[in-house]
Amino acid sequence: MRDLNVTLIQSDLYWQSAVQNCEHFEAVMAPFAAQTDLIVLPEMFNSGFSMQPATVAQRDDGETVQWLKTQAALLDTAICGSLAIKTEAGYSNRFVFVTPQGEISHYDKRHLFRMSNEHEYYEAGQAREIIEYRGWRILPQICYDLRFPVWSRNQNDYDLAIYVANWPKPRRNAWRALLQARAIENQCYCIGVNRIGVDGNGLEYAGDSLVVDYLGELVVDQKEGMAFCETTQLSTSKLAAFKEKFPAWMDGDQFTID
């Protein structure tokens, strides 16, 4: 396990246009190729938070996933974000993580945002996933999952939690506070990447993409409402030293998640 350089990309999205979004992110990501190990894109980065899966969803080997594989290989960095995926059961809001070697891991969003009727259009994920990459154990999560701490409870099985989101501006204070809470209670690094702009439903997004350390300190705090890209380094030695000095994780309650 070594230090991990992570790039957050906070951006507006083209509404329900995979081609335009991929072209946009391709241009934005290119300058970071030499300095990063992992690029994080927002939730439904190729469409915006759409409740029209029949229009925007692709197969798990479709054009956007193939584009992710191509870009990860070209830039020699892992790339992650979520998109609508058509499955045998219906549709999933799926977090996709692609390595430079073309390895694909995924997590399907567990908590579907009923206030937008997401549960009527997408199937809820059933499994919590841990992705191993360059020695780091990574917990992938999506937007509304942030409000449910039991689902993300660290059982000493991950070092970094990543939340990708389309989290509207009126609830930005909750987004910021909960990201810090998840980092503190789980003694981990926590990354949240949110979009900006106004989507096709007229919802406004402030961004507020953050990197929070295990103490709850803000390592990266991206500017409200502005397109922004930033790379930061996560320290394995500092994380390990803190958990050894302050091993609260050893006193955590044992439980299982159905």
ABEGO torsion letter per residue (X at the ends): XBBBBBBBBBBBBBBGBAAAAAAAAAAAAAAAAAABABBBBBBGAAAEBBABAAAABBBAABAAAAAAAAAAAAAGBBBBEBBBBBBAAEBBBBBBBBBAAGBBBBBBBABBBAAAGAAAABBBBABBBBBBBGGBBBBBBBEAAAABAAAABBAGABABBBBBBBBBAAAAAAAAAAAAAAAAAAGBBBBBBBBBEBBAAGBBBAGGBBBBBAAGBBABBBBBGBBBBBBBBBBAAAAAAAAAABBAAAABBBBBBX
